[in-house]
Amino acid sequence: MNPIILGPLVVAGSAAFLALVIALVDRVVNNYGEVSIDINHGKKVLKVSGGSALLGTLASQGLFVPSACGGRGSCGACKVRVLSDVGPVLPTETPYLSPQELADSVRLACQVKLKKDVAIELPEELFSVKKFKATVESIVDVTYDIKQTVFRLDDPASIEFASGQYVQIVVPPYGDIKESVQRAYSMSSRPGDSGRVELLVRLVPGGIATTYVHKHLKEGDPVELVGPFGEFRVRDTPAAMVCVAGGSGMAPFKSMFYDMRERDAFPEKEIWYFFGARTTRDMFYLDELRRLEREWPRFHFVPALSEPKPEEGWEGERGLITDVLDRVMKDKVGKDKGMEGYLCGSPGMINACIAVMTKNGIAESSVFYDKFA
């Protein structure tokens, strides 16, 4: 045989053999047997097979810790407090943990491998998180890159959530995607409509879940959802709500506003909703929100375009949403009952809005946000 061909074959064969040996050694040597997970000081104790990540093992037992990246260590959402020794904090964890969290033994559940008995603390509300079976009821384009997707739950009474919370879509393998993953999306539907879950999914180039929803999902398809998760919700105070969003950041606010209107909740709150987009091509729900403003005296809608084209005939606010926010907060937003900030969008947008809000009298501790991973 030609040596030029033989060399690569030998290397490939050696690599395959080495991979097989490593797999066999891992199976034999790293057989951790049964381990226990003590949750919240004995409130729940699980007996499970060792060797897997804490995040996936908890999910297999019906306990779902939020994870926007599906357990790949890239979102930092799956934080749990670990009360026993599970080894040193990994380099994959440190970017997502503050000094205080490190001091409090907080870890990323997707990076903690179960090698022995472990004790952890979880927020009590996670005990009510479930996996739901649903069917795609409708998919509607609200912009060129955002789809309003409605799921009809198999059990209409099965989900209870607060407006502002989110669910995770379970994305099955498709195309070159060989493993199931989960991605998080805020619910835009009202809690009172418990039989349906509505999401606004913006297409992200190369995004596993957004590509699945935009290119593969069809009406009538079965889907699994996990939730509810999240602490982004309306605070029970008389302070004015100053809300800012763009794009699919519309979702939690749509849920909040229509839920508040339906229940006449927090009746003392004035609501100011700033929604920013580049052009009218990126703007949606305009007529619906303007109608809500006419019918609901304490709701004020301020849409703004940063790059309106002359032919669009835009007559609303112009400029970056932070500049519009600054102007309107100075001139129009009532401050007699205090103010709170509510933000949903990218980290950059949120940080810029926080700076404007604090400059205009909102304490940073009174700014609440849902930040895209």
C-alpha positions as CSV (number, residue, x, y, z in Angstrom):
1,M,0.0,0.0,0.0
2,N,1.2,3.5,-0.8
3,P,2.8,5.0,2.4
4,I,1.0,8.3,1.8
5,I,-2.3,6.5,2.2
6,L,-1.1,4.1,4.9
7,G,0.0,6.9,7.3
8,P,-3.4,8.6,7.6
9,L,-5.1,5.2,8.0
10,V,-2.8,4.2,10.8
11,V,-3.5,7.5,12.6
12,A,-7.2,7.2,12.1
13,G,-7.2,3.6,13.4
14,S,-5.1,4.6,16.4
15,A,-7.5,7.5,17.2
16,A,-10.5,5.3,16.9
17,F,-8.9,2.7,19.2
18,L,-7.9,5.3,21.7
19,A,-11.5,6.7,21.8
20,L,-12.8,3.2,22.4
21,V,-10.4,2.6,25.2
22,I,-11.3,6.0,26.8
23,A,-15.0,5.2,26.6
24,L,-14.5,1.7,28.2
25,V,-12.3,3.1,31.0
26,D,-14.9,5.9,31.7
27,R,-17.6,3.2,31.9
28,V,-15.7,0.9,34.2
29,V,-13.6,3.3,36.3
30,N,-16.1,6.1,36.6
31,N,-19.0,4.0,37.6
32,Y,-20.3,6.1,40.5
33,G,-23.2,3.9,41.3
34,E,-26.3,5.3,43.1
35,V,-26.0,8.7,44.7
36,S,-28.4,10.8,46.6
37,I,-29.4,14.4,46.1
38,D,-30.7,16.1,49.3
39,I,-32.8,19.1,48.3
40,N,-33.5,22.0,50.7
41,H,-32.4,20.2,53.9
42,G,-34.3,17.0,53.4
43,K,-37.5,18.4,51.9
44,K,-36.9,16.1,48.9
45,V,-34.3,13.4,48.6
46,L,-33.6,11.7,45.2
47,K,-31.8,8.5,44.6
48,V,-30.2,8.6,41.2
49,S,-27.4,7.0,39.1
50,G,-24.2,9.0,39.4
51,G,-22.0,10.2,36.6
52,S,-24.2,12.8,34.9
53,A,-24.5,16.5,35.3
54,L,-26.8,17.8,38.1
55,L,-28.9,19.8,35.7
56,G,-29.9,16.8,33.5
57,T,-30.3,14.5,36.4
58,L,-32.7,16.8,38.2
59,A,-34.7,17.2,34.9
60,S,-35.0,13.4,34.6
61,Q,-36.6,13.4,38.0
62,G,-39.1,16.1,37.1
63,L,-37.2,19.0,38.7
64,F,-36.5,21.6,36.0
65,V,-33.8,24.3,36.8
66,P,-33.9,27.1,34.2
67,S,-31.2,26.9,31.5
68,A,-31.5,29.2,28.5
69,C,-28.6,27.4,26.7
70,G,-29.9,23.9,27.3
71,G,-27.1,22.9,29.6
72,R,-24.1,23.9,27.6
73,G,-22.6,26.2,30.1
74,S,-23.0,29.3,28.0
75,C,-25.9,31.2,29.7
76,G,-25.2,31.0,33.4
77,A,-28.9,30.6,34.2
78,C,-28.9,27.2,36.0
79,K,-27.5,28.4,39.4
80,V,-28.0,26.3,42.5
81,R,-26.5,26.5,45.9
82,V,-24.4,23.5,46.7
83,L,-24.0,22.7,50.4
84,S,-21.6,19.8,50.1
85,D,-18.2,19.3,48.5
86,V,-18.4,18.6,44.7
87,G,-14.9,19.8,43.8
88,P,-13.5,23.2,42.8
89,V,-15.4,25.7,40.7
90,L,-14.6,25.1,37.1
91,P,-13.3,27.8,34.6
92,T,-16.5,27.3,32.7
93,E,-18.5,28.6,35.7
94,T,-16.5,31.6,37.0
95,P,-17.6,34.1,34.2
96,Y,-21.2,33.7,35.4
97,L,-20.7,33.8,39.2
98,S,-20.3,37.0,41.2
99,P,-17.9,37.1,44.1
100,Q,-20.8,36.9,46.5
101,E,-22.2,33.8,44.7
102,L,-18.9,32.2,44.9
103,A,-18.7,32.9,48.6
104,D,-22.2,31.4,49.0
105,S,-21.3,28.2,47.2
106,V,-23.4,28.8,44.1
107,R,-22.6,26.6,41.2
108,L,-23.9,26.0,37.6
109,A,-26.0,22.8,37.7
110,C,-24.9,21.9,34.2
111,Q,-21.2,21.9,35.2
112,V,-21.6,19.9,38.5
113,K,-21.0,16.2,37.8
114,L,-22.6,13.8,40.3
115,K,-19.8,11.6,41.7
116,K,-21.1,11.2,45.3
117,D,-24.0,12.2,47.5
118,V,-24.7,15.9,47.3
119,A,-26.9,18.5,49.1
120,I,-28.3,21.5,47.3
121,E,-30.7,24.4,47.8
122,L,-33.3,25.3,45.1
123,P,-35.9,28.1,45.0
124,E,-39.2,26.6,46.2
125,E,-41.0,27.8,43.1
126,L,-39.0,25.3,41.0
127,F,-41.0,22.5,42.6
128,S,-44.0,23.6,40.5
129,V,-42.2,23.8,37.2
130,K,-43.4,21.0,34.8
131,K,-43.0,19.7,31.3
132,F,-46.1,20.3,29.2
133,K,-47.2,18.6,26.0
134,A,-48.7,21.0,23.5
135,T,-49.7,21.4,19.8
136,V,-48.9,24.3,17.6
137,E,-52.2,26.2,17.1
138,S,-50.9,29.0,14.9
139,I,-47.8,30.7,13.6
140,V,-48.2,34.3,12.3
141,D,-45.5,36.6,11.0
142,V,-45.7,39.9,12.9
143,T,-42.5,41.3,11.3
144,Y,-40.1,39.9,8.7
145,D,-38.1,38.2,11.4
146,I,-40.6,37.7,14.4
147,K,-43.2,35.0,14.5
148,Q,-46.1,35.0,17.0
149,T,-46.4,31.3,17.8
150,V,-49.3,29.9,19.8
151,F,-49.3,26.5,21.5
152,R,-52.4,24.8,22.7
153,L,-51.8,22.8,25.8
154,D,-53.0,19.2,25.9
155,D,-54.2,19.8,29.5
156,P,-55.7,23.3,29.4
157,A,-55.6,23.7,33.2
158,S,-52.1,22.5,33.6
159,I,-50.0,25.8,33.6
160,E,-50.2,28.6,36.1
161,F,-47.9,31.5,35.6
162,A,-47.4,35.2,36.4
163,S,-47.2,37.7,33.5
164,G,-43.5,38.3,32.7
165,Q,-42.4,34.7,33.2
166,Y,-41.0,32.5,30.5
167,V,-41.0,28.9,29.3
168,Q,-38.4,26.8,27.5
169,I,-39.1,25.1,24.2
170,V,-37.8,21.6,23.9
171,V,-36.3,21.5,20.4
172,P,-35.9,18.0,19.0
173,P,-33.1,16.9,16.8
174,Y,-33.4,18.2,13.2
175,G,-31.1,18.6,10.3
176,D,-27.5,18.7,11.6
177,I,-28.7,19.2,15.2
178,K,-28.2,15.7,16.7
179,E,-29.3,16.3,20.3
180,S,-32.5,17.8,21.9
181,V,-31.9,21.3,23.3
182,Q,-34.0,23.8,25.2
183,R,-34.3,27.5,24.8
184,A,-36.1,30.2,26.8
185,Y,-38.8,32.6,25.6
186,S,-41.0,35.0,27.5
187,M,-44.7,34.3,27.3
188,S,-46.8,37.0,25.6
189,S,-50.1,35.4,26.5
190,R,-52.2,36.3,29.5
191,P,-52.2,34.1,32.6
192,G,-56.0,34.1,32.4
193,D,-55.8,32.2,29.1
194,S,-54.2,29.2,30.7
195,G,-54.9,26.8,27.9
196,R,-52.6,28.5,25.5
197,V,-49.0,29.7,25.5
198,E,-48.1,32.5,23.1
199,L,-44.4,33.3,22.3
200,L,-42.7,35.9,20.1
201,V,-39.7,34.3,18.4
202,R,-37.3,36.4,16.6
203,L,-35.0,34.7,14.0
204,V,-31.4,34.7,15.0
205,P,-29.0,33.6,12.3
206,G,-27.6,30.3,13.2
207,G,-29.9,30.0,16.3
208,I,-30.9,26.4,16.9
209,A,-34.4,27.1,18.4
210,T,-35.2,30.2,16.3
211,T,-34.3,28.4,13.1
212,Y,-36.4,25.4,14.2
213,V,-39.4,27.7,14.9
214,H,-39.0,29.8,11.7
215,K,-38.0,27.0,9.2
216,H,-39.3,23.7,10.5
217,L,-42.2,24.1,12.9
218,K,-45.7,23.9,11.4
219,E,-49.3,24.2,12.7
220,G,-50.4,20.9,14.2
221,D,-47.0,19.8,15.3
222,P,-46.5,18.4,18.8
223,V,-44.2,20.4,21.1
224,E,-43.0,20.1,24.7
225,L,-42.6,23.2,26.9
226,V,-41.0,23.5,30.3
227,G,-41.9,26.1,32.8
228,P,-42.8,28.5,34.1
229,F,-39.6,30.3,35.2
230,G,-38.5,33.7,36.1
231,E,-38.9,36.6,38.5
232,F,-39.6,39.4,36.0
233,R,-43.0,40.5,37.1
234,V,-45.0,43.6,38.1
235,R,-44.3,44.8,41.7
236,D,-47.3,45.5,43.9
237,T,-46.6,49.2,44.6
238,P,-48.3,52.5,43.4
239,A,-45.1,53.6,41.6
240,A,-45.3,54.4,37.9
241,M,-44.1,51.7,35.6
242,V,-41.5,52.9,33.0
243,C,-41.2,50.1,30.6
244,V,-38.8,49.8,27.6
245,A,-38.4,47.1,25.0
246,G,-37.5,46.4,21.4
247,G,-38.2,43.5,19.0
248,S,-39.3,40.3,20.7
249,G,-38.8,42.1,24.1
250,M,-42.4,43.0,23.5
251,A,-43.5,39.6,24.8
252,P,-43.5,39.9,28.6
253,F,-45.0,43.4,28.4
254,K,-47.9,42.3,26.2
255,S,-48.6,39.7,28.9
256,M,-48.3,42.2,31.7
257,F,-50.4,45.0,30.2
258,Y,-53.4,42.8,29.1
259,D,-53.3,40.9,32.4
260,M,-53.4,44.1,34.4
261,R,-56.2,45.5,32.2
262,E,-58.2,42.3,32.5
263,R,-58.0,42.1,36.3
264,D,-57.8,45.9,37.0
265,A,-54.6,45.0,38.9
266,F,-52.4,47.6,40.6
267,P,-55.0,50.3,39.9
268,E,-52.7,53.2,41.2
269,K,-49.9,52.5,38.7
270,E,-49.4,54.7,35.7
271,I,-47.8,52.8,32.8
272,W,-45.4,54.2,30.3
273,Y,-44.4,51.8,27.5
274,F,-41.5,52.8,25.3
275,F,-40.9,50.6,22.3
276,G,-38.0,51.2,20.0
277,A,-37.3,50.0,16.4
278,R,-35.2,51.1,13.5
279,T,-37.9,51.5,10.8
280,T,-41.6,50.7,10.4
281,R,-40.5,47.3,9.1
282,D,-39.4,46.4,12.6
283,M,-42.5,47.8,14.4
284,F,-45.5,45.7,15.2
285,Y,-48.8,45.6,17.3
286,L,-49.0,49.4,16.7
287,D,-52.7,49.6,16.1
288,E,-53.4,47.2,19.0
289,L,-51.3,49.2,21.5
290,R,-52.7,52.5,20.3
291,R,-56.2,51.2,20.8
292,L,-55.2,50.0,24.3
293,E,-53.9,53.5,25.0
294,R,-57.3,55.1,24.0
295,E,-59.3,52.6,26.0
296,W,-57.2,52.5,29.2
297,P,-56.4,56.0,30.5
298,R,-53.4,55.1,32.7
299,F,-51.6,53.4,29.8
300,H,-49.2,55.6,27.7
301,F,-47.6,54.1,24.6
302,V,-44.5,55.8,23.1
303,P,-43.2,54.0,20.0
304,A,-40.0,55.4,18.4
305,L,-38.0,54.9,15.3
306,S,-34.3,55.5,15.2
307,E,-33.9,55.4,11.4
308,P,-37.2,56.2,9.8
309,K,-37.2,56.5,6.0
310,P,-38.9,59.5,4.4
311,E,-41.3,57.4,2.4
312,E,-42.6,55.7,5.6
313,G,-44.4,58.9,6.7
314,W,-43.6,58.2,10.4
315,E,-45.2,60.8,12.7
316,G,-44.2,59.4,16.0
317,E,-41.1,59.9,18.2
318,R,-37.7,59.8,16.4
319,G,-34.2,58.9,17.7
320,L,-32.6,56.3,19.9
321,I,-35.1,54.9,22.4
322,T,-32.8,56.0,25.2
323,D,-32.9,59.6,24.0
324,V,-36.7,59.4,23.7
325,L,-36.9,57.9,27.2
326,D,-34.8,60.7,28.6
327,R,-37.0,63.4,27.0
328,V,-40.3,61.9,28.1
329,M,-39.2,61.1,31.6
330,K,-38.1,64.7,32.1
331,D,-41.3,66.3,30.7
332,K,-44.3,63.9,31.1
333,V,-43.9,61.0,33.5
334,G,-45.5,61.7,36.9
335,K,-43.1,61.2,39.8
336,D,-45.4,61.9,42.7
337,K,-45.9,58.2,43.6
338,G,-42.3,57.2,42.7
339,M,-41.1,55.3,39.6
340,E,-40.0,51.8,38.7
341,G,-38.1,50.6,35.6
342,Y,-39.0,47.5,33.6
343,L,-36.7,46.5,30.7
344,C,-36.6,43.6,28.3
345,G,-33.9,43.3,25.6
346,S,-30.2,43.0,25.0
347,P,-27.6,43.6,27.7
348,G,-26.5,46.8,25.9
349,M,-30.0,48.2,25.7
350,I,-30.7,47.4,29.3
351,N,-27.5,49.0,30.6
352,A,-28.1,52.1,28.5
353,C,-31.7,52.4,29.8
354,I,-30.6,51.9,33.4
355,A,-28.2,54.8,33.1
356,V,-31.1,57.1,31.8
357,M,-33.5,55.9,34.4
358,T,-31.2,56.4,37.3
359,K,-30.3,59.9,36.0
360,N,-34.0,60.7,36.0
361,G,-34.8,59.6,39.6
362,I,-35.3,55.8,39.5
363,A,-33.2,54.0,42.1
364,E,-31.2,51.2,40.4
365,S,-32.7,48.8,43.0
366,S,-36.1,49.7,41.5
367,V,-35.1,48.7,37.9
368,F,-36.2,45.2,37.0
369,Y,-35.2,43.5,33.7
370,D,-35.3,40.4,31.6
371,K,-32.0,40.3,29.8
372,F,-31.5,38.2,26.6
373,A,-28.7,35.7,26.9
